[in-house]
Every structure is written in C-alpha cells, then in structure tokens.
Amino acid sequence: MEIDTKEQLEKELQAIEKWEKNQKGLWFWERIGRLPFKLLDKMTPAFIQEKLGIMLDEIGSYIQTGGKYLTKETIILSKLQAESPDTIIKSLDDVSLLPLSVMDSVSQDIKNSGSKLATVQGATTGIGGIFTLAIDIPLLLGMSIKTLQDIAITYGFDPRDRQERIYIVKCLQFTTSDVVGKKAILEELSRMNLPDPQSRRKIASELQGWREVVYTYRDQFGWKKLMQIIPFAGMIFGAITNRSMIADMADTGIMLYKKRRILERIQETTLDSSLT
C-alpha cells in the first residue's frame, strides 16, 4: 500500500489552508441575503410552520443522540475497498491507514452522488412553491448531515461518536456562516484537534442550544431560496440551489476532515522520527 510522505502531507495541508483563507471572503449577495426568510415566516401558513417545527425537532435529535440520519458505515467501507482492492478494510482503523488519494477519490464520489440527489430533490420540492419549500429545508439539512457523516468515515473518523457529531455540526455551521462566523468556527475546530478536554467541553456546551443552530442554518439560505417560492419556476431554482448547497457542504467536510487526518499523520511522522 502506498504511504503518504511527509512532503506530500505538508503540500496537501498548504492547499487546505489556502482554501480556508478563501472561505473567509463574503460575496455581496450573501451580505444582503438574510431578510427573505423573515418574510417567508410571515407568509407561511401556521400548519406548515408547525410541521416544519416537528421536522426540525427530529433533526435536532441527531445532534443530541445520533438520530436517524446516521449513515451506514458498511457502504462507505465497501467503496473504499473497491478503490483499494489490495488492502483489507474491515474497520475505521483500517481506513485511517489508507493513502489520502483513496480517501479523496471516495469522498469526491460522495460529493457527486449527493449533489445529484440534491438536484432531484430541489426540483421536486420546487414544484409547489412555498408549501413544498417548507418540506425542502429540513430534508436538505438531513442530507447535509448524512453527507458529512459519509465523508467523516471516508477519512477514518466515527460519526457515531458524540465528539464527531459536534464536529459535523460545526462543519455544517461553517458552510452557512458569514465571514466573521467562518473565522470563529475555524478557530473552534482547530481547538477540537487538541488533546485538551477543557477545549472540547467548551465547544460541546456551545451546541446545547441546537435548535438555534438549525434555524440559523435555514436562515442562511437567504435569497438563494427565495425564487423557489414561485410554483414550477422554483423547480429550476430549487435544483440549482440544492445542488450547490450539498456540493459546498461536501467541500467543507472533505477539506476539514482531510486536514485532521493530515495533521495526525504529520504528528505521527514527527514522533517516529524523534524515536529513531
């Protein structure tokens, strides 16, 4: 099995750090995209608001206990096995030893398949305008969580672990945050890689108000979802925005989980060098 050299790891790390810097920019339309969902709340009938609240409660259970959106580890392991037939892959411990090229290939496949599914979903829920938009939001959130879970497994991390659920929600927040939020979340995520339990507990406590996290996620769609309110015309706009959302979410997961794996390997390489 091919082993990533320290030079390769450092080169990949530089590429990820460059991506992080680019994420700290903010497009103008994202600055003005906060108002539409405040208007949408006023336009949405009470029974849809109630149904939306129930769906969000169900999704919130994932953050607390793992919920029903937990991915099937065996499916991801089989994809990794197909990509690396010369290696026996039975657990996440085996995955953590795979070359980055194998992890990257499978994670890109997850991104592509997720984006295609999101395209179909966005077009379907765009047919009914504001009524189906209320359904589309929690469905897309669930798909986002599953995509991040799949990518976590691809890089050898267990999404069933509570610490990983917290990390996944932080990745989700990062994708939908403004420039100030992205900078703060990157700092929080860097602390999660530290062995200090105090840092981890602090971040965990920040997620106790998970409902606020979910609503913030929804609100950040901004005007990108506004056109989906129009029946039938919303099919095209819904397909485009959903595809973009899942692709962005996958990119975030790939970059941040890949960074964690690289940092761990560099640390292991440095430790091995000091012992020899």
KOLTIPA-996144 format. One line per 3 residues: number of its first residue (from 1); their letters; for each residue z, x, y of N, C-alpha, C, O, CB. Coordinates in pm, whole numbers, plus 50000, padded with zeros to 5 digits. Glycine has a CB too. Example, Ala and Ser with C-alpha at 12.3 -4.5 7.8 and 13.67 -1.06 7.14 Angstrom:
1	AS	50780 51319 49431 50780 51230 49550 50780 51320 49670 50846 51424 49668 50905 51131 49553 | 50708 51285 49775 50714 51367 49894 50787 51290 50003 50804 51341 50114 50572 51408 49940
***
This chain:
1	MEI	50000 50085 49879 50000 50000 50000 50000 50088 50126 50077 50183 50137 50124 49904 50001 | 49914 50054 50217 49904 50128 50343 50035 50117 50421 50093 50009 50430 49786 50076 50428 | 50080 50229 50478 50204 50230 50556 50170 50257 50703 50095 50349 50734 50303 50338 50502
4	DTK	50226 50176 50791 50202 50195 50934 50272 50322 50982 50391 50342 50955 50251 50071 51016 | 50199 50408 51051 50260 50530 51105 50334 50498 51233 50313 50393 51294 50152 50638 51131 | 50422 50590 51274 50497 50570 51397 50404 50562 51516 50429 50486 51610 50598 50683 51417
7	EQL	50295 50639 51514 50198 50636 51624 50130 50500 51633 50109 50447 51742 50093 50747 51606 | 50096 50442 51518 50033 50310 51516 50130 50203 51567 50091 50114 51642 49987 50274 51374 | 50255 50214 51526 50356 50118 51569 50375 50123 51720 50384 50019 51786 50490 50145 51498
10	EKE	50382 50243 51775 50401 50259 51919 50280 50207 51997 50296 50151 52105 50426 50407 51954 | 50161 50225 51942 50040 50174 52007 50040 50021 52010 50005 49960 52111 49914 50225 51936 | 50080 49960 51898 50089 49814 51891 50196 49763 51987 50178 49659 52050 50120 49768 51746
13	LQA	50306 49836 51996 50414 49796 52085 50369 49798 52230 50405 49709 52307 50535 49888 52067 | 50291 49897 52269 50238 49906 52405 50148 49787 52437 50151 49734 52548 50160 50037 52425 | 50068 49744 52338 49980 49629 52357 50061 49501 52379 50024 49417 52460 49887 49612 52236
16	IEK	50170 49488 52305 50256 49370 52319 50325 49370 52455 50334 49266 52520 50361 49365 52205 | 50374 49484 52498 50441 49495 52628 50344 49464 52742 50384 49407 52843 50500 49636 52647 | 50217 49501 52725 50115 49467 52825 50095 49316 52830 50080 49258 52937 49982 49538 52794
19	WEK	50094 49253 52712 50081 49107 52705 50199 49040 52774 50181 48942 52846 50072 49060 52559 | 50320 49092 52753 50439 49035 52816 50429 49040 52968 50466 48944 53036 50565 49110 52770 | 50379 49150 53021 50364 49162 53166 50263 49060 53219 50283 49002 53326 50320 49304 53205
22	NQK	50156 49039 53144 50055 48941 53186 50110 48799 53185 50066 48714 53262 49933 48950 53095 | 50207 48774 53096 50265 48640 53086 50353 48606 53206 50386 48489 53229 50347 48629 52960 | 50390 48707 53282 50479 48683 53395 50405 48634 53519 50465 48603 53622 50556 48810 53428
25	GLW	50272 48628 53508 50194 48569 53616 50194 48418 53602 50227 48367 53494 50050 48623 53616 | 50159 48345 53706 50161 48199 53701 50042 48143 53777 50025 48169 53896 50293 48143 53760 | 49960 48067 53707 49843 48006 53771 49887 47900 53872 49991 47837 53857 49750 47945 53666
28	FWE	49806 47881 53974 49838 47786 54080 49855 47645 54025 49946 47573 54065 49729 47786 54186 | 49766 47606 53930 49776 47469 53879 49902 47446 53800 49945 47332 53783 49656 47437 53794 | 49962 47554 53749 50089 47539 53680 50204 47520 53779 50306 47460 53746 50117 47659 53591
31	RIG	50186 47572 53900 50288 47554 54004 50297 47409 54050 50405 47360 54083 50258 47644 54123 | 50182 47341 54050 50182 47204 54102 50181 47100 53989 50165 46981 54013 50059 47183 54193 | 50200 47147 53865 50187 47057 53751 50315 46992 53706 50323 46945 53592 50131 47130 53640
34	RLP	50416 46986 53791 50545 46933 53748 50562 46783 53775 50647 46718 53714 50656 47010 53816 | 50482 46727 53866 50501 46590 53912 50451 46482 53817 50519 46381 53802 50433 46574 54041 | 50334 46500 53750 50276 46389 53674 50368 46320 53576 50361 46197 53562 50160 46438 53602
37	FKL	50454 46393 53506 50536 46326 53407 50652 46247 53468 50707 46158 53404 50589 46426 53309 | 50688 46279 53591 50785 46195 53661 50720 46060 53690 50785 45956 53681 50835 46262 53792 | 50592 46062 53725 50519 45938 53746 50498 45866 53614 50506 45743 53607 50383 45965 53814
40	LDK	50470 45944 53508 50446 45885 53377 50568 45809 53328 50554 45702 53267 50408 45992 53277 | 50687 45862 53353 50809 45793 53311 50818 45655 53373 50861 45560 53307 50931 45874 53349 | 50778 45644 53500 50786 45515 53570 50680 45418 53517 50700 45296 53521 50768 45535 53721
43	MTP	50568 45472 53466 50458 45387 53421 50475 45344 53275 50413 45247 53231 50326 45459 53438 | 50556 45416 53200 50568 45390 53056 50660 45271 53028 50773 45268 53077 50619 45515 52983 | 50614 45174 52949 50698 45058 52915 50827 45102 52846 50833 45207 52783 50621 44962 52824
46	AFI	50929 45019 52859 51062 45053 52807 51061 45075 52655 51132 45162 52605 51161 44944 52843 | 50981 44995 52581 50986 45006 52435 50926 45140 52389 50967 45194 52287 50910 44888 52370 | 50829 45192 52465 50772 45322 52431 50871 45432 52466 50886 45530 52392 50638 45345 52504
49	QEK	50940 45416 52579 51043 45513 52617 51150 45523 52509 51196 45631 52476 51106 45474 52752 | 51188 45406 52455 51290 45403 52352 51243 45473 52225 51317 45550 52164 51331 45259 52321 | 51118 45445 52185 51062 45506 52066 51050 45657 52084 51077 45735 51992 50926 45446 52033
52	LGI	51009 45698 52203 50997 45840 52234 51134 45908 52223 51144 46020 52173 50939 45859 52376 | 51237 45840 52270 51372 45896 52263 51417 45916 52119 51482 46016 52088 51470 45806 52336 | 51384 45819 52030 51419 45831 51889 51348 45951 51826 51408 46026 51749 51384 45702 51813
55	MLD	51221 45967 51858 51144 46079 51804 51201 46213 51849 51209 46309 51773 50997 46068 51845 | 51239 46217 51976 51295 46341 52028 51429 46372 51964 51464 46488 51944 51310 46332 52181 | 51505 46267 51932 51632 46288 51862 51608 46350 51724 51681 46440 51682 51708 46154 51847
58	EIG	51505 46302 51656 51473 46355 51524 51432 46502 51533 51471 46584 51450 51362 46272 51458 | 51353 46534 51635 51310 46672 51652 51428 46761 51689 51436 46877 51649 51200 46682 51759 | 51519 46705 51767 51638 46782 51804 51722 46822 51685 51792 46922 51690 51721 46703 51899
61	SYI	51715 46744 51578 51793 46778 51458 51746 46910 51399 51823 46979 51332 51782 46667 51354 | 51622 46944 51423 51571 47074 51375 51650 47188 51437 51689 47283 51369 51421 47089 51407 | 51672 47178 51567 51741 47285 51637 51883 47301 51585 51935 47412 51578 51743 47259 51788
64	QTG	51944 47190 51548 52083 47195 51501 52093 47232 51354 52179 47312 51316 52149 47062 51525 | 52007 47175 51270 52026 47191 51125 51902 47235 51049 51911 47261 50929 52073 47063 51068 | 51788 47245 51113 51666 47282 51043 51568 47166 51035 51447 47186 51035 51699 47330 50903
67	GKY	51620 47044 51030 51536 46925 51039 51428 46916 50931 51432 46988 50832 51472 46921 51173 | 51334 46829 50951 51231 46803 50851 51101 46879 50879 51004 46865 50805 51201 46655 50843 | 51100 46958 50987 50979 47031 51021 50974 47170 50957 50883 47248 50984 50968 47044 51171
70	LTK	51073 47199 50870 51078 47329 50807 50953 47352 50723 50916 47269 50640 51204 47343 50721 | 50888 47466 50745 50765 47498 50674 50793 47532 50528 50907 47557 50491 50693 47613 50742 | 50689 47533 50446 50703 47571 50306 50674 47720 50292 50560 47764 50308 50609 47487 50215
73	ETI	50777 47794 50261 50766 47940 50252 50663 47983 50148 50591 48081 50168 50901 48001 50219 | 50656 47910 50037 50566 47949 49928 50420 47949 49971 50341 48031 49923 50585 47854 49809 | 50383 47859 50061 50244 47852 50107 50208 47977 50186 50101 48034 50168 50222 47727 50193
76	ILS	50299 48019 50274 50274 48139 50354 50273 48264 50266 50192 48354 50286 50379 48153 50466 | 50365 48269 50168 50369 48383 50077 50239 48395 49997 50192 48505 49972 50489 48370 49981 | 50182 48281 49958 50057 48284 49882 49942 48335 49969 49853 48404 49919 50024 48144 49829
79	KLQ	49944 48301 50098 49841 48351 50189 49853 48502 50206 49752 48573 50208 49851 48281 50326 | 49975 48550 50217 49998 48694 50229 49959 48766 50101 49904 48876 50105 50146 48722 50263 | 49986 48703 49987 49950 48762 49858 49799 48774 49846 49748 48875 49797 50006 48677 49743
82	AES	49727 48672 49889 49581 48674 49883 49523 48783 49973 49420 48843 49942 49524 48538 49924 | 49591 48808 50083 49545 48909 50179 49577 49050 50129 49510 49147 50165 49610 48886 50317 | 49681 49061 50045 49723 49191 49992 49741 49181 49840 49854 49183 49791 49856 49238 50061
85	PDT	49630 49169 49765 49638 49145 49620 49701 49258 49539 49746 49236 49427 49502 49120 49568 | 49704 49378 49594 49760 49492 49521 49913 49500 49531 49975 49585 49468 49700 49620 49574 | 49972 49409 49609 50117 49409 49629 50178 49282 49573 50122 49173 49591 50151 49423 49779
88	IIK	50289 49294 49506 50359 49176 49454 50450 49121 49563 50541 49191 49611 50442 49211 49324 | 50426 48996 49603 50502 48935 49711 50575 48812 49657 50513 48709 49628 50409 48896 49831 | 50707 48823 49644 50787 48712 49592 50892 48663 49690 50946 48554 49674 50854 48754 49465
91	SLD	50922 48744 49792 51028 48707 49886 50998 48762 50025 50901 48836 50044 51165 48758 49837 | 51081 48726 50119 51065 48775 50256 51094 48925 50264 51043 48993 50353 51157 48699 50351 | 51175 48975 50172 51198 49119 50168 51070 49194 50137 51044 49301 50191 51306 49153 50064
94	DVS	50989 49136 50049 50859 49195 50018 50765 49188 50138 50689 49281 50165 50795 49125 49896 | 50772 49076 50209 50686 49056 50326 50716 49160 50434 50625 49212 50498 50704 48914 50384 | 50843 49190 50452 50883 49282 50559 50827 49422 50540 50825 49501 50634 51032 49289 50567
97	LLP	50781 49453 50419 50727 49586 50390 50574 49593 50402 50516 49701 50391 50769 49628 50250 | 50510 49479 50424 50364 49475 50432 50312 49546 50558 50384 49552 50658 50314 49331 50429 | 50190 49598 50553 50131 49657 50673 50112 49550 50782 50092 49433 50750 49995 49723 50640
100	LSV	50119 49588 50906 50101 49494 51017 49965 49426 51012 49951 49311 51052 50118 49565 51150 | 49864 49498 50962 49729 49442 50956 49724 49317 50868 49651 49223 50898 49631 49546 50903 | 49801 49316 50759 49808 49200 50671 49879 49085 50742 49833 48971 50738 49880 49235 50539
103	MDS	49991 49115 50805 50066 49013 50879 49981 48953 50991 49980 48831 51011 50196 49073 50937 | 49910 49039 51062 49826 48993 51174 49714 48901 51125 49683 48800 51189 49766 49113 51248 | 49654 48936 51013 49544 48856 50960 49588 48716 50923 49521 48618 50956 49482 48925 50839
106	VSQ	49702 48705 50854 49753 48574 50813 49800 48493 50934 49779 48372 50940 49869 48591 50712 | 49865 48560 51030 49913 48488 51148 49796 48434 51231 49806 48327 51290 50001 48580 51235 | 49686 48509 51236 49567 48460 51307 49508 48339 51236 49458 48247 51301 49461 48571 51318
109	DIK	49514 48338 51103 49468 48223 51025 49555 48101 51054 49504 47989 51066 49469 48256 50874 | 49685 48123 51066 49778 48014 51101 49745 47959 51239 49743 47838 51260 49926 48065 51097 | 49718 48049 51332 49681 48008 51467 49554 47924 51467 49548 47819 51531 49662 48131 51557
112	NSG	49452 47970 51396 49323 47899 51395 49333 47762 51330 49281 47664 51382 49218 47982 51322 | 49401 47756 51215 49414 47627 51145 49501 47530 51225 49473 47411 51230 49474 47647 51005 | 49606 47582 51288 49692 47497 51371 49619 47443 51493 49639 47328 51532 49813 47574 51415
115	SKL	49536 47526 51553 49460 47484 51670 49360 47375 51635 49339 47281 51711 49387 47604 51733 | 49297 47388 51517 49201 47286 51473 49271 47153 51447 49222 47047 51486 49127 47332 51345 | 49387 47159 51382 49463 47036 51356 49508 46972 51486 49504 46850 51500 49586 47066 51268
118	ATV	49551 47054 51582 49595 47002 51711 49480 46937 51788 49499 46841 51861 49658 47114 51795 | 49360 46991 51770 49241 46935 51835 49216 46793 51785 49190 46702 51864 49118 47022 51808 | 49223 46776 51654 49203 46643 51595 49312 46547 51640 49285 46432 51675 49199 46651 51441
121	QGA	49436 46595 51638 49548 46510 51679 49534 46467 51824 49556 46351 51857 49681 46583 51659 | 49498 46561 51911 49484 46530 52053 49375 46428 52080 49390 46340 52165 49456 46655 52132 | 49265 46440 52006 49156 46345 52022 49197 46206 51973 49165 46105 52035 49031 46393 51945
124	TTG	49268 46203 51860 49311 46076 51802 49410 46003 51892 49396 45883 51917 49372 46098 51665 | 49511 46075 51939 49613 46011 52023 49562 45988 52165 49626 45918 52243 49739 46096 52026 | 49448 46047 52199 49391 46025 52332 49315 45894 52345 49277 45854 52455 49300 46138 52367
127	IGG	49292 45827 52232 49214 45703 52233 49285 45593 52312 49222 45520 52388 49188 45656 52090 | 49416 45583 52294 49490 45471 52351 49553 45496 52486 49631 45413 52533 49595 45430 52259 | 49522 45609 52551 49576 45635 52684 49726 45655 52684 49779 45729 52601 49542 45523 52776
130	IFT	49794 45591 52777 49937 45613 52798 50021 45573 52678 50126 45632 52653 49984 45537 52920 | 49975 45473 52602 50053 45426 52487 50058 45532 52377 50165 45561 52323 49994 45296 52433 | 49943 45589 52343 49941 45691 52237 49986 45827 52288 50023 45913 52209 49802 45702 52177
133	LAI	49983 45848 52419 50032 45974 52474 50181 45990 52446 50229 46101 52423 50006 45981 52626 | 50254 45880 52447 50398 45883 52419 50425 45927 52277 50531 45982 52247 50460 45746 52443 | 50329 45904 52187 50341 45949 52049 50297 46094 52037 50354 46172 51960 50259 45860 51955
136	DIP	50196 46129 52113 50137 46263 52104 50236 46373 52139 50235 46479 52077 50016 46273 52195 | 50320 46349 52239 50413 46453 52287 50508 46502 52178 50513 46622 52153 50494 46401 52405 | 50584 46414 52110 50674 46463 52005 50599 46518 51884 50647 46611 51819 50765 46352 51959
139	LLL	50481 46463 51853 50402 46517 51743 50360 46661 51771 50365 46746 51683 50279 46430 51717 | 50319 46686 51893 50276 46820 51931 50394 46916 51931 50379 47033 51896 50209 46817 52069 | 50509 46868 51971 50630 46951 51967 50663 46990 51822 50696 47105 51795 50750 46878 52031
142	GMS	50654 46894 51732 50679 46922 51591 50579 47022 51535 50616 47111 51458 50674 46794 51511 | 50453 47009 51574 50351 47103 51530 50376 47243 51586 50352 47343 51519 50213 47053 51571 | 50425 47248 51708 50457 47377 51771 50568 47448 51694 50560 47568 51669 50498 47357 51918
145	IKT	50672 47373 51657 50784 47430 51582 50736 47482 51446 50772 47592 51405 50895 47325 51562 | 50654 47403 51377 50604 47445 51246 50518 47571 51257 50528 47659 51172 50523 47331 51181 | 50435 47579 51360 50350 47697 51379 50436 47821 51396 50406 47925 51338 50258 47678 51501
148	LQD	50540 47811 51476 50629 47925 51498 50705 47962 51371 50730 48079 51344 50728 47894 51611 | 50743 47861 51292 50810 47888 51165 50718 47965 51071 50760 48062 51008 50855 47756 51099 | 50593 47922 51061 50495 47988 50974 50477 48134 51015 50471 48223 50930 50360 47915 50979
151	IAI	50469 48158 51144 50449 48294 51194 50573 48379 51169 50562 48498 51138 50416 48292 51344 | 50690 48320 51182 50814 48393 51153 50812 48446 51009 50846 48561 50985 50937 48302 51175 | 50772 48362 50915 50766 48402 50774 50662 48512 50755 50682 48606 50679 50732 48281 50684
154	TYG	50549 48499 50826 50441 48597 50814 50488 48738 50849 50439 48835 50793 50325 48559 50904 | 50585 48748 50941 50636 48879 50980 50769 48913 50912 50838 49008 50949 50652 48885 51131 | 50803 48831 50811 50919 48863 50728 51053 48813 50776 51157 48867 50739 50928 49006 50714
157	FDP	51052 48709 50860 51178 48652 50910 51197 48510 50856 51099 48437 50836 51180 48652 51066 | 51320 48472 50831 51351 48345 50765 51384 48235 50867 51491 48240 50928 51467 48363 50667 | 51295 48137 50886 51320 48029 50984 51430 47934 50943 51471 47849 51022 51194 47951 51005
160	RDR	51480 47946 50818 51592 47862 50776 51723 47914 50831 51823 47841 50835 51598 47853 50624 | 51724 48037 50871 51843 48098 50930 51866 48042 51070 51771 48030 51148 51831 48252 50933 | 51989 48010 51102 52019 47950 51233 51978 48040 51349 51930 47993 51452 52167 47918 51243
163	QER	51997 48170 51330 51960 48264 51434 51809 48260 51460 51765 48274 51574 52003 48406 51397 | 51732 48241 51355 51587 48234 51371 51546 48102 51435 51448 48097 51510 51517 48250 51236 | 51619 47994 51407 51588 47867 51473 51608 47880 51623 51529 47827 51702 51677 47753 51417
166	IYI	51712 47951 51662 51736 47975 51804 51622 48057 51864 51574 48028 51973 51871 48047 51826 | 51580 48159 51790 51472 48245 51837 51343 48164 51853 51269 48184 51950 51450 48363 51740 | 51316 48075 51759 51196 47991 51763 51197 47900 51885 51095 47884 51952 51183 47908 51636
169	VKC	51312 47841 51914 51321 47754 52031 51301 47834 52159 51242 47785 52255 51458 47681 52034 | 51351 47958 52161 51330 48044 52277 51183 48078 52294 51133 48086 52406 51413 48172 52265 | 51112 48098 52183 50968 48122 52188 50896 47999 52244 50803 48010 52324 50913 48157 52047
172	LQF	50942 47883 52200 50884 47757 52249 50907 47742 52399 50816 47704 52472 50945 47637 52173 | 51028 47773 52443 51060 47766 52586 50976 47865 52666 50929 47834 52776 51208 47794 52610 | 50958 47984 52610 50882 48088 52679 50740 48041 52709 50690 48061 52820 50880 48217 52595
175	TTS	50676 47980 52611 50537 47937 52626 50521 47835 52737 50419 47835 52806 50486 47880 52495 | 50620 47749 52757 50607 47641 52854 50682 47666 52984 50689 47577 53069 50656 47514 52793 | 50737 47785 53001 50814 47815 53123 50727 47869 53236 50615 47913 53214 50924 47915 53092
178	DVV	50782 47863 53358 50714 47924 53471 50746 48073 53474 50813 48124 53384 50756 47857 53605 | 50699 48142 53576 50712 48288 53581 50857 48335 53579 50889 48435 53514 50643 48341 53705 | 50945 48263 53649 51087 48301 53652 51148 48280 53514 51225 48363 53466 51163 48219 53758
181	GKK	51113 48168 53453 51167 48139 53321 51121 48238 53215 51200 48279 53130 51127 48000 53280 | 50994 48277 53220 50941 48373 53123 51017 48505 53131 51052 48563 53028 50791 48396 53147 | 51042 48552 53250 51112 48679 53268 51253 48671 53210 51298 48762 53142 51118 48717 53417
184	AIL	51323 48560 53239 51460 48543 53190 51464 48533 53038 51552 48590 52974 51524 48419 53253 | 51368 48460 52979 51366 48441 52835 51335 48572 52762 51392 48599 52657 51265 48335 52796 | 51244 48652 52819 51214 48782 52758 51339 48869 52752 51362 48941 52655 51103 48854 52837
187	EEL	51420 48861 52858 51545 48938 52859 51642 48886 52752 51710 48964 52686 51611 48932 52999 | 51646 48754 52736 51733 48694 52635 51688 48733 52494 51770 48766 52409 51736 48542 52649 | 51557 48730 52472 51504 48764 52341 51528 48910 52307 51552 48944 52191 51355 48734 52335
190	SRM	51522 48996 52406 51549 49137 52382 51695 49157 52341 51725 49246 52262 51517 49221 52507 | 51786 49073 52393 51927 49083 52355 51949 49033 52212 52041 49078 52144 52014 49002 52453 | 51864 48941 52168 51879 48888 52033 51847 48993 51928 51890 48981 51813 51788 48766 52014
193	NLP	51772 49095 51966 51740 49202 51872 51853 49303 51858 51848 49392 51772 51614 49273 51916 | 51955 49290 51943 52067 49383 51939 52168 49340 51833 52181 49221 51804 52133 49393 52077 | 52241 49435 51776 52340 49400 51674 52467 49338 51731 52553 49292 51656 52376 49523 51595
196	DPQ	52479 49336 51865 52599 49286 51929 52614 49135 51907 52532 49059 51959 52596 49317 52080 | 52714 49089 51833 52730 48946 51806 52763 48865 51931 52735 48745 51937 52839 48926 51704 | 52822 48930 52031 52855 48860 52155 52728 48811 52224 52724 48699 52274 52936 48951 52249
199	SRR	52624 48894 52228 52498 48858 52290 52434 48740 52218 52380 48649 52280 52402 48977 52292 | 52442 48743 52086 52383 48635 52006 52457 48503 52027 52394 48398 52038 52384 48672 51859 | 52589 48510 52034 52667 48387 52055 52639 48326 52191 52635 48204 52204 52817 48417 52041
202	KIA	52620 48410 52291 52591 48361 52426 52462 48283 52428 52454 48176 52488 52585 48476 52525 | 52358 48336 52362 52229 48268 52357 52239 48139 52277 52178 48039 52313 52123 48360 52298 | 52315 48143 52169 52332 48023 52088 52397 47910 52168 52360 47794 52154 52417 48054 51964
205	SEL	52494 47945 52251 52564 47843 52329 52471 47779 52432 52492 47665 52472 52685 47904 52399 | 52369 47855 52476 52276 47801 52574 52190 47690 52516 52132 47611 52591 52187 47912 52628 | 52181 47682 52382 52096 47583 52319 52172 47459 52274 52115 47371 52209 52025 47644 52202
208	QGW	52300 47450 52307 52377 47333 52268 52321 47207 52331 52323 47100 52270 52524 47351 52307 | 52272 47218 52454 52210 47103 52519 52063 47096 52482 51976 47104 52569 52227 47110 52671 | 52034 47080 52351 51897 47088 52304 51808 46980 52363 51687 47000 52379 51894 47078 52155
211	REV	51867 46866 52396 51784 46756 52448 51718 46796 52579 51603 46759 52605 51869 46629 52468 | 51789 46871 52660 51731 46919 52785 51614 47013 52757 51515 47015 52830 51839 46990 52870 | 51628 47092 52650 51520 47182 52610 51395 47102 52576 51284 47137 52619 51562 47268 52490
214	VYT	51412 46995 52499 51300 46913 52456 51231 46847 52575 51108 46847 52584 51346 46808 52356 | 51308 46790 52665 51248 46724 52781 51180 46825 52874 51077 46794 52934 51355 46647 52857 | 51238 46943 52886 51175 47047 52967 51040 47083 52910 50943 47101 52983 51264 47171 52977
217	YRD	51034 47095 52777 50908 47124 52709 50804 47018 52743 50690 47050 52776 50930 47131 52555 | 50844 46894 52735 50750 46785 52762 50702 46789 52906 50582 46774 52932 50814 46650 52732 | 50794 46808 53000 50759 46806 53141 50662 46917 53179 50582 46900 53270 50883 46815 53225
220	QFG	50669 47031 53110 50588 47145 53147 50440 47123 53117 50357 47203 53161 50637 47268 53076 | 50404 47017 53043 50263 46990 53021 50191 46969 53154 50074 47005 53170 50246 46867 52930 | 50263 46909 53251 50207 46889 53383 50078 46809 53382 50059 46718 53301 50183 47021 53448
223	WKK	49990 46847 53476 49866 46770 53491 49770 46794 53376 49671 46722 53361 49798 46804 53622 | 49797 46896 53293 49709 46922 53181 49702 46801 53086 49606 46785 53012 49756 47047 53105 | 49806 46717 53089 49810 46598 53005 49781 46470 53084 49763 46363 53025 49944 46588 52938
226	LMQ	49777 46480 53215 49766 46361 53298 49640 46281 53267 49645 46158 53261 49768 46399 53445 | 49526 46349 53249 49400 46280 53224 49399 46207 53089 49316 46119 53066 49284 46379 53229 | 49491 46244 53002 49495 46180 52872 49547 46036 52883 49538 45959 52788 49583 46260 52777
229	IIP	49600 46001 52999 49647 45864 53021 49531 45765 53017 49549 45649 52980 49721 45854 53155 | 49412 45811 53055 49294 45724 53060 49241 45701 52918 49204 45797 52851 49183 45785 53151 | 49236 45576 52871 49189 45550 52736 49049 45606 52712 48965 45606 52803 49189 45400 52708
232	FAG	49023 45654 52591 48895 45709 52545 48858 45840 52616 48825 45938 52549 48785 45607 52567 | 48863 45842 52750 48839 45970 52818 48946 46069 52778 48924 46191 52779 48836 45951 52972 | 49064 46016 52743 49174 46100 52701 49148 46170 52569 49216 46267 52536 49298 46019 52690
235	MIF	49048 46122 52492 49015 46187 52366 48972 46332 52389 49018 46423 52321 48903 46109 52293 | 48883 46351 52484 48831 46485 52512 48940 46573 52571 48960 46686 52528 48711 46479 52608 | 49009 46518 52670 49113 46597 52736 49228 46626 52641 49285 46735 52643 49163 46524 52860
238	GAI	49264 46527 52559 49372 46546 52463 49339 46653 52361 49425 46734 52325 49404 46416 52393 | 49215 46654 52314 49173 46753 52216 49181 46894 52273 49228 46986 52207 49031 46725 52168 | 49134 46910 52398 49132 47041 52462 49273 47092 52489 49305 47207 52459 49052 47036 52592
241	TNR	49357 47005 52547 49492 47049 52585 49579 47077 52463 49657 47173 52463 49559 46944 52673 | 49567 46995 52359 49647 47019 52239 49606 47149 52171 49690 47225 52124 49633 46902 52142 | 49476 47173 52165 49427 47298 52105 49480 47418 52182 49524 47517 52123 49272 47300 52101
244	SMI	49475 47408 52314 49522 47517 52399 49671 47540 52382 49717 47654 52378 49490 47488 52545 | 49749 47431 52372 49893 47442 52361 49933 47513 52232 50017 47603 52235 49956 47304 52366 | 49874 47474 52120 49909 47536 51992 49862 47682 51987 49930 47768 51933 49847 47456 51875
247	ADM	49744 47709 52045 49695 47847 52049 49789 47935 52130 49820 48047 52089 49552 47852 52108 | 49835 47885 52245 49929 47961 52328 50062 47981 52256 50122 48088 52262 49953 47888 52462 | 50107 47875 52186 50234 47883 52113 50223 47987 52002 50316 48065 51979 50272 47745 52055
250	ADT	50109 47987 51932 50088 48083 51824 50083 48226 51878 50141 48318 51820 49958 48051 51748 | 50015 48245 51990 50009 48378 52052 50148 48430 52085 50180 48547 52063 49922 48375 52179 | 50231 48341 52139 50369 48380 52172 50444 48422 52046 50508 48527 52044 50443 48262 52241
253	GIM	50435 48339 51942 50504 48372 51818 50456 48502 51757 50536 48583 51712 50486 48260 51718 | 50325 48523 51756 50268 48645 51699 50317 48768 51774 50363 48865 51713 50114 48640 51701 | 50308 48763 51905 50346 48879 51985 50496 48910 51974 50534 49026 51957 50309 48856 52131
256	LYK	50580 48809 51983 50724 48833 51986 50780 48867 51848 50868 48953 51837 50795 48712 52041 | 50731 48802 51744 50777 48837 51609 50722 48971 51566 50790 49049 51499 50737 48728 51508 | 50598 48999 51604 50539 49129 51573 50617 49240 51642 50639 49347 51585 50391 49133 51615
259	KRR	50659 49215 51765 50738 49313 51838 50868 49343 51765 50908 49459 51753 50767 49264 51981 | 50935 49239 51716 51060 49260 51643 51038 49345 51519 51116 49436 51490 51122 49125 51603 | 50931 49315 51445 50903 49393 51324 50872 49538 51359 50917 49629 51288 50785 49331 51247
262	ILE	50797 49561 51466 50763 49697 51508 50889 49774 51547 50909 49888 51506 50663 49694 51625 | 50974 49710 51628 51096 49777 51673 51186 49815 51554 51245 49922 51552 51174 49686 51771 | 51194 49726 51456 51275 49756 51337 51217 49875 51261 51291 49961 51213 51283 49633 51245
265	RIQ	51085 49880 51252 51022 49989 51177 51033 50122 51252 51053 50227 51190 50874 49957 51150 | 51020 50118 51383 51036 50241 51460 51178 50294 51445 51200 50414 51430 51005 50217 51610 | 51275 50200 51448 51415 50239 51431 51439 50301 51293 51510 50401 51280 51508 50117 51452
268	ETT	51379 50242 51190 51392 50294 51054 51327 50431 51041 51381 50521 50976 51331 50197 50954 | 51209 50445 51104 51138 50573 51100 51218 50683 51169 51227 50796 51120 50999 50560 51167 | 51277 50648 51283 51358 50745 51358 51481 50786 51278 51519 50903 51276 51401 50686 51494
271	LDS	51543 50686 51211 51663 50713 51130 51629 50804 51013 51703 50896 50981 51725 50582 51079 | 51515 50775 50948 51473 50857 50832 51446 51000 50875 51477 51094 50802 51347 50797 50766 | 51387 51016 50995 51355 51149 51045 51481 51229 51073 51486 51351 51051 51270 51140 51171
274	SLT	51584 51160 51121 51709 51229 51154 51787 51271 51030 51868 51363 51034 51796 51139 51241 | 51760 51201 50918 51831 51232 50795 51765 51344 50714 51826 51404 50626 51842 51108 50709 | 51637 51372 50747 51565 51475 50673 51570 51610 50743 51514 51708 50693 51422 51432 50653
***
